[in-house]
């Protein structure tokens, strides 16, 4: 039986709007299986061993609800985790708009803006229904200091890579000299004029929602 050092057990929290595929992404990673039906989650937890950069880790993954009425519970989930994966659907502009809300909640609860966060756009297999471009996702992630990938839970595209890279992000925060960023993930280097990027991403976003980017 494999034993793990405390620093090799990593707790991750999956967050995002309802219906974006948080559970589908998680189950695809855990069991190589795609869930075709949508059953709203309140809270589910999973464990999986993974090998990242020749190091074995045990991931404790918390799959959370996206419903607004569960905000108080979400605070508790955030406190229990080290790294976060924020999910939106590329077929839903409204779920993309909610990403900054979830990020702000993490920062508020942990009282830190230096938090390991991976942002992912799911459902890229539904390209004909796409409402959010890859560039929009990439620009928002850079603006907010997050790593970024697009995935398909259905086809398993980039699913393994998302969790592996999130492990690297968590470990880099613990030891900045370890786990260099992979070529598949986006850099955290901020853009020079982030307020214009947010405006370009979604002209409907209110001025107050861009305050974080303007401060960067």
C-alpha positions as a LaTeX table, in Angstrom:
\begin{tabular}{lrrr}
\hline
Residue & $x$ (\AA) & $y$ (\AA) & $z$ (\AA) \\
\hline
Unk1 & 0.00 & 0.00 & 0.00 \\
Unk2 & 1.40 & 3.38 & $-0.99$ \\
Unk3 & 1.94 & 5.89 & 1.82 \\
Unk4 & 2.05 & 9.62 & 1.21 \\
Unk5 & 3.88 & 12.44 & 2.88 \\
Unk6 & 1.59 & 15.24 & 3.99 \\
Unk7 & 2.91 & 17.51 & 1.26 \\
Unk8 & 2.05 & 14.89 & $-1.36$ \\
Unk9 & $-1.66$ & 14.96 & $-0.51$ \\
Unk10 & $-3.30$ & 17.88 & $-2.32$ \\
Unk11 & $-6.87$ & 19.05 & $-1.83$ \\
Unk12 & $-8.53$ & 20.61 & $-4.88$ \\
Unk13 & $-11.90$ & 22.33 & $-5.21$ \\
Unk14 & $-13.88$ & 22.37 & $-8.48$ \\
Unk15 & $-16.08$ & 25.46 & $-8.77$ \\
Unk16 & $-18.23$ & 27.08 & $-11.41$ \\
Unk17 & $-21.77$ & 27.86 & $-12.50$ \\
Unk18 & $-24.40$ & 25.11 & $-12.60$ \\
Unk19 & $-24.42$ & 22.91 & $-15.69$ \\
Unk20 & $-20.91$ & 23.72 & $-16.94$ \\
Unk21 & $-19.66$ & 20.16 & $-16.50$ \\
Unk22 & $-17.76$ & 20.24 & $-13.20$ \\
Unk23 & $-18.85$ & 16.73 & $-12.29$ \\
Unk24 & $-18.32$ & 15.46 & $-15.83$ \\
Unk25 & $-14.73$ & 16.74 & $-15.84$ \\
Unk26 & $-14.06$ & 15.25 & $-12.41$ \\
Unk27 & $-15.52$ & 11.82 & $-13.18$ \\
Unk28 & $-13.75$ & 11.71 & $-16.53$ \\
Unk29 & $-10.47$ & 12.30 & $-14.69$ \\
Unk30 & $-11.24$ & 9.80 & $-11.92$ \\
Unk31 & $-12.72$ & 6.92 & $-13.91$ \\
Unk32 & $-12.27$ & 7.62 & $-17.65$ \\
Unk33 & $-16.03$ & 7.83 & $-18.00$ \\
Unk34 & $-18.32$ & 10.56 & $-19.37$ \\
Unk35 & $-21.56$ & 11.31 & $-17.53$ \\
Unk36 & $-24.28$ & 12.06 & $-20.09$ \\
Unk37 & $-27.00$ & 13.13 & $-17.68$ \\
Unk38 & $-27.06$ & 16.28 & $-15.57$ \\
Unk39 & $-27.75$ & 15.77 & $-11.88$ \\
Unk40 & $-27.05$ & 18.95 & $-9.86$ \\
Unk41 & $-24.35$ & 18.33 & $-7.27$ \\
Unk42 & $-24.38$ & 19.63 & $-3.71$ \\
Unk43 & $-21.03$ & 18.17 & $-2.66$ \\
Unk44 & $-19.12$ & 15.10 & $-3.80$ \\
Unk45 & $-15.56$ & 14.11 & $-2.96$ \\
Unk46 & $-13.16$ & 11.89 & $-4.87$ \\
Unk47 & $-9.60$ & 10.59 & $-4.46$ \\
Unk48 & $-7.11$ & 9.68 & $-7.12$ \\
Unk49 & $-3.41$ & 8.97 & $-7.26$ \\
Unk50 & $-1.51$ & 10.70 & $-10.02$ \\
Unk51 & 2.08 & 11.00 & $-11.21$ \\
Unk52 & 3.28 & 14.52 & $-11.95$ \\
Unk53 & 6.89 & 15.21 & $-12.91$ \\
Unk54 & 8.04 & 11.83 & $-11.52$ \\
Unk55 & 6.35 & 12.52 & $-8.18$ \\
Unk56 & 3.35 & 10.58 & $-6.85$ \\
Unk57 & 0.48 & 12.60 & $-5.37$ \\
Unk58 & $-2.86$ & 11.74 & $-3.86$ \\
Unk59 & $-5.53$ & 14.23 & $-4.93$ \\
Unk60 & $-8.54$ & 14.89 & $-2.73$ \\
Unk61 & $-11.02$ & 16.48 & $-5.14$ \\
Unk62 & $-14.12$ & 18.32 & $-3.94$ \\
Unk63 & $-16.83$ & 18.72 & $-6.59$ \\
Unk64 & $-19.09$ & 21.58 & $-5.50$ \\
Unk65 & $-22.49$ & 23.03 & $-6.32$ \\
Unk66 & $-22.90$ & 26.02 & $-8.57$ \\
Unk67 & $-26.21$ & 27.20 & $-7.13$ \\
Unk68 & $-26.25$ & 30.70 & $-5.64$ \\
Unk69 & $-28.20$ & 29.58 & $-2.57$ \\
Unk70 & $-25.24$ & 27.46 & $-1.43$ \\
Unk71 & $-22.82$ & 30.38 & $-1.09$ \\
Unk72 & $-22.38$ & 29.87 & 2.67 \\
Unk73 & $-21.42$ & 26.23 & 2.15 \\
Unk74 & $-19.01$ & 27.30 & $-0.58$ \\
Unk75 & $-17.05$ & 29.37 & 1.95 \\
Unk76 & $-16.47$ & 26.22 & 3.99 \\
Unk77 & $-15.38$ & 24.27 & 0.92 \\
Unk78 & $-12.89$ & 26.99 & $-0.02$ \\
Unk79 & $-11.25$ & 26.95 & 3.41 \\
Unk80 & $-10.63$ & 23.21 & 3.16 \\
Unk81 & $-8.73$ & 23.28 & $-0.16$ \\
Unk82 & $-5.28$ & 24.25 & $-1.41$ \\
Unk83 & $-5.94$ & 24.67 & $-5.12$ \\
Unk84 & $-8.93$ & 25.54 & $-7.27$ \\
Unk85 & $-10.25$ & 24.72 & $-10.73$ \\
Unk86 & $-12.81$ & 27.24 & $-11.99$ \\
Unk87 & $-14.99$ & 25.85 & $-14.78$ \\
Unk88 & $-17.15$ & 27.58 & $-17.36$ \\
Unk89 & $-18.76$ & 26.26 & $-20.52$ \\
Unk90 & $-17.59$ & 27.68 & $-23.84$ \\
Unk91 & $-21.24$ & 27.37 & $-24.91$ \\
Unk92 & $-22.45$ & 29.67 & $-22.12$ \\
Unk93 & $-21.48$ & 33.34 & $-21.94$ \\
Unk94 & $-23.21$ & 33.68 & $-18.57$ \\
Unk95 & $-21.06$ & 30.93 & $-17.01$ \\
Unk96 & $-17.96$ & 32.73 & $-18.30$ \\
Unk97 & $-19.18$ & 35.95 & $-16.72$ \\
Unk98 & $-19.40$ & 34.17 & $-13.35$ \\
Unk99 & $-15.72$ & 33.21 & $-13.25$ \\
Unk100 & $-14.63$ & 36.48 & $-11.68$ \\
Unk101 & $-17.34$ & 36.10 & $-9.01$ \\
Unk102 & $-15.98$ & 32.71 & $-7.97$ \\
Unk103 & $-12.40$ & 34.00 & $-7.97$ \\
Unk104 & $-13.37$ & 36.97 & $-5.81$ \\
Unk105 & $-15.09$ & 34.65 & $-3.35$ \\
Unk106 & $-11.93$ & 32.53 & $-3.04$ \\
Unk107 & $-9.80$ & 35.62 & $-2.45$ \\
Unk108 & $-12.25$ & 36.97 & 0.14 \\
Unk109 & $-12.51$ & 33.72 & 2.10 \\
Unk110 & $-8.75$ & 33.02 & 2.09 \\
Unk111 & $-7.85$ & 36.70 & 2.49 \\
Unk112 & $-5.18$ & 36.37 & $-0.20$ \\
Unk113 & $-4.88$ & 37.09 & $-3.90$ \\
Unk114 & $-1.98$ & 34.62 & $-4.23$ \\
Unk115 & $-4.05$ & 31.47 & $-4.61$ \\
Unk116 & $-3.34$ & 28.55 & $-7.00$ \\
Unk117 & $-6.22$ & 28.72 & $-9.51$ \\
Unk118 & $-6.70$ & 27.01 & $-12.86$ \\
Unk119 & $-9.47$ & 28.32 & $-15.13$ \\
Unk120 & $-10.90$ & 25.92 & $-17.72$ \\
Unk121 & $-13.39$ & 26.27 & $-20.55$ \\
Unk122 & $-15.31$ & 23.01 & $-20.93$ \\
Unk123 & $-17.41$ & 21.56 & $-23.79$ \\
Unk124 & $-15.07$ & 22.40 & $-26.67$ \\
Unk125 & $-16.55$ & 19.38 & $-28.46$ \\
Unk126 & $-19.65$ & 21.58 & $-29.01$ \\
Unk127 & $-17.84$ & 24.04 & $-31.23$ \\
Unk128 & $-20.97$ & 24.91 & $-33.23$ \\
Unk129 & $-22.54$ & 26.20 & $-30.01$ \\
Unk130 & $-19.50$ & 28.14 & $-28.81$ \\
Unk131 & $-20.18$ & 31.57 & $-27.30$ \\
Unk132 & $-16.77$ & 32.22 & $-25.72$ \\
Unk133 & $-13.61$ & 32.16 & $-27.83$ \\
Unk134 & $-10.31$ & 30.64 & $-26.75$ \\
Unk135 & $-8.71$ & 34.10 & $-26.85$ \\
Unk136 & $-11.36$ & 35.54 & $-24.53$ \\
Unk137 & $-10.69$ & 32.82 & $-22.00$ \\
Unk138 & $-6.94$ & 33.23 & $-22.29$ \\
Unk139 & $-7.14$ & 37.01 & $-21.89$ \\
Unk140 & $-9.38$ & 36.85 & $-18.81$ \\
Unk141 & $-7.16$ & 34.24 & $-17.16$ \\
Unk142 & $-4.07$ & 36.37 & $-17.74$ \\
Unk143 & $-5.85$ & 39.44 & $-16.45$ \\
Unk144 & $-6.86$ & 37.69 & $-13.24$ \\
Unk145 & $-3.53$ & 35.87 & $-12.76$ \\
Unk146 & $-4.82$ & 32.36 & $-13.41$ \\
Unk147 & $-3.60$ & 29.50 & $-15.58$ \\
Unk148 & $-5.92$ & 28.48 & $-18.42$ \\
Unk149 & $-6.88$ & 25.52 & $-20.59$ \\
Unk150 & $-9.84$ & 24.49 & $-22.70$ \\
Unk151 & $-11.14$ & 20.94 & $-22.24$ \\
Unk152 & $-13.76$ & 18.45 & $-23.31$ \\
Unk153 & $-15.07$ & 16.21 & $-20.56$ \\
Unk154 & $-16.86$ & 14.17 & $-23.22$ \\
Unk155 & $-13.76$ & 13.47 & $-25.32$ \\
Unk156 & $-11.30$ & 13.65 & $-22.37$ \\
Unk157 & $-9.38$ & 16.39 & $-24.20$ \\
Unk158 & $-6.90$ & 18.03 & $-21.79$ \\
Unk159 & $-8.68$ & 16.60 & $-18.73$ \\
Unk160 & $-5.60$ & 14.82 & $-17.37$ \\
Unk161 & $-3.45$ & 17.84 & $-18.20$ \\
Unk162 & $-5.70$ & 20.19 & $-16.21$ \\
Unk163 & $-5.28$ & 18.26 & $-12.98$ \\
Unk164 & $-1.56$ & 17.68 & $-13.51$ \\
Unk165 & $-0.97$ & 21.37 & $-14.14$ \\
Unk166 & $-3.07$ & 22.34 & $-11.12$ \\
Unk167 & $-0.80$ & 20.15 & $-8.98$ \\
Unk168 & 2.19 & 22.03 & $-10.41$ \\
Unk169 & 0.56 & 25.37 & $-9.59$ \\
Unk170 & $-0.05$ & 24.32 & $-5.98$ \\
Unk171 & 3.50 & 23.02 & $-5.57$ \\
Unk172 & 5.02 & 26.14 & $-7.16$ \\
Unk173 & 3.30 & 28.24 & $-4.52$ \\
Unk174 & 4.88 & 26.07 & $-1.83$ \\
Unk175 & 8.28 & 26.06 & $-3.56$ \\
Unk176 & 8.70 & 28.65 & $-6.36$ \\
Unk177 & 11.78 & 26.79 & $-7.67$ \\
Unk178 & 9.88 & 23.56 & $-8.30$ \\
Unk179 & 7.55 & 22.47 & $-11.10$ \\
Unk180 & 8.17 & 24.88 & $-13.94$ \\
Unk181 & 5.02 & 25.80 & $-15.91$ \\
Unk182 & 4.17 & 23.34 & $-18.66$ \\
Unk183 & 3.95 & 24.44 & $-22.27$ \\
Unk184 & 0.25 & 23.48 & $-22.31$ \\
Unk185 & $-0.83$ & 25.98 & $-19.69$ \\
Unk186 & $-1.04$ & 29.72 & $-20.00$ \\
Unk187 & 1.44 & 31.98 & $-18.29$ \\
Unk188 & 0.49 & 34.11 & $-15.30$ \\
Unk189 & 2.23 & 37.16 & $-16.70$ \\
Unk190 & $-0.22$ & 40.08 & $-16.43$ \\
Unk191 & $-1.14$ & 42.11 & $-19.47$ \\
Unk192 & $-0.26$ & 45.79 & $-19.61$ \\
Unk193 & $-3.74$ & 47.16 & $-20.27$ \\
Unk194 & $-6.03$ & 44.71 & $-18.55$ \\
Unk195 & $-9.05$ & 47.00 & $-18.25$ \\
Unk196 & $-9.32$ & 47.19 & $-22.04$ \\
Unk197 & $-9.10$ & 43.41 & $-22.26$ \\
Unk198 & $-12.02$ & 42.94 & $-19.88$ \\
Unk199 & $-14.06$ & 45.44 & $-21.89$ \\
Unk200 & $-13.27$ & 43.55 & $-25.08$ \\
Unk201 & $-14.10$ & 40.20 & $-23.47$ \\
Unk202 & $-17.58$ & 41.28 & $-22.47$ \\
Unk203 & $-18.90$ & 44.79 & $-22.97$ \\
Unk204 & $-21.82$ & 43.95 & $-20.74$ \\
Unk205 & $-19.63$ & 43.54 & $-17.64$ \\
Unk206 & $-20.17$ & 46.39 & $-15.20$ \\
Unk207 & $-17.32$ & 48.73 & $-14.30$ \\
Unk208 & $-17.24$ & 47.39 & $-10.75$ \\
Unk209 & $-16.49$ & 43.88 & $-11.98$ \\
Unk210 & $-13.28$ & 45.02 & $-13.66$ \\
Unk211 & $-11.82$ & 46.62 & $-10.53$ \\
Unk212 & $-9.47$ & 43.71 & $-9.82$ \\
Unk213 & $-7.94$ & 43.87 & $-13.27$ \\
Unk214 & $-7.47$ & 47.62 & $-13.09$ \\
Unk215 & $-5.54$ & 47.24 & $-9.86$ \\
Unk216 & $-3.09$ & 44.73 & $-11.37$ \\
\hline
\end{tabular}
